[in-house]
């Protein structure tokens, strides 16, 4: 039986006051909402330690399967005891920090990502430049269709000729 001292950390939890359904989901449903809340929670380690033997729900950002692995390996709670990423890093931005240094890092990261990607006009997927064959005659140096679409088009042409 737990006492008030064992659960005092629950008052500081990010999920305090949120719908319980977010954390106790049905099979096949997404735990995305719960995990996004857990990602910013200051008491995630205590929550995981408290719910490590629970067989249902999201505790400390982990599912039952993940907690089962942690119990087997004996590293319960250790993974969450790391200090959160400092402000001014992309990890802090993804954690939910929106201070000016974190926003600037996100802007730079996004610009680098966009510079290295291209959208295929056939499949409409955004792929890295490695997903396109080179073509020196084009301005960006890459063929318009991605490698997968070109392979598919080649296979269709070969099937038509056969």
N, C-alpha and C positions, 0 to 999 in steps of 0.2 A: 504494500500500500504506500503510495507516495504522499509526502507531506507538503505543506505550503512552501517550504524552503527548496524542495526538489523541483518545483515548477515555477519558481519566481521569475525565471528567465522568459516565461511565456508572455509576460506583460510587455516585454521589449521586442517580441517577434513581429516581423513584417506582416505576417498573416493574421495578426490579431484583429478580429472584427470582420474578416472577409468570409464569404460563403464557404461552409465546410465542404460542399459538393466539389469545389475546385481541387481539394486535396484527397478526397475519397471518391475516385472516379470509377466508372464502370469499365469492364474489360473492352478494349477496342477503342475507347475514347482517348482524346489527347490530354496530356498532363502539362501542356505548354503554359497555361496560365499559372499553375502552381509553381512550376520551375522558374518562371520569370520572377515571381514573388520571392522565392527562395534564393535566387541569385543575388538579391540586394539585402538579404536578411543579416542583421548583425549577430544573431544567436544561432546560426546554422549548425555549428558544432554541437551545441547543447541539445538542439532539436534532434540531430542524428543520434547522439548518445542516448537520448530518452526513447526514441522510437526504433532503436536498432533491432529489437525482437518483435516488432509489430509485423503482422503479415498482410496488412492492408494499408493503403494510403501512401502519400508522399511525406516523408519525414527527412528534414535536412536536405531537401532537393534530390532524394534518392527514392527509387521504387523498391518494392519488395525483392525483386530479383537482384538489384544492385546491393541491397543490404545483405542478402544471403551470401553474395560473393565476399563482401567486407567481413562478415562473421567468419567465413571459412578461412580467409587469409589473415585475419587477426589485426587489421589496420583500422579498426573502427574509430572514427573521430579524427584520426591523424591527418586525413586528406583535407579537412576543413580548417585546421589550425594555422594554415599559412596566413600571413598578413595579406590583406587585399591589395590589389595593384594600386600604386600611388597615382594621384591626379596627373594629368598630362600624358597618359599612356592610352593606347587603344583598348587595352583590357579594362581600364577604369571606365572608358566610354561605354563599352558593351555591358559593364556591370550596372550602368544607369547614371553615372556621373555626367552632368551637363555643364560643368564649369567651362570657362573660356579656353584654358589650355587643352582640355579633353576634346572640345569641339574642333579646335585647330588641328589636333592629331587626327581626328576622324576625317576632316576635310582633306588633309594631305594623303591619308590612306586611300580615300575614295578616288582622288585624282590619279594616284599611282595605279589603282585597280582598273579604272576606266581607260587609262593609257595602254594597258596591256590586254585589253579585251576587245572583241568585235562581235557584232550581232549577225548571225547567218540569215539571209533573206528567205531561205527556203524553209528551215525548221523553226525559225524565230527564236532560237536559243542563243544566249550570250555565252561565248566561249573564250578561253584564253587564246592568244595568238598562236600557241602551239597546236591548236585545233584546226588550223588552216594551212593549206599547202602554199609555199612561197610563189610569188609571181612578180618578177622585177618590173614588168611593164605597168603595174598598177601603182597608184600614188602611195598607198599604205604598204606595198610590197607583199600583199597577201591576196589569194584568190577570193572571189566573192562568197562562194559556198564553202561550208565547213567540210572537213575530211569525211565525216559520216555521210553527209548528203551527197558528196561526190562519189563515194563508194557505192551508195545505193543507186544513184543515177547510172553508174557504169554497169552494175549488175542488171538493171532493167534493160539497158541497151543490148547487153549480151544475150539476155533472154529473148528479146525481140528478134535478134539475128539468128538465133538457133532454130 
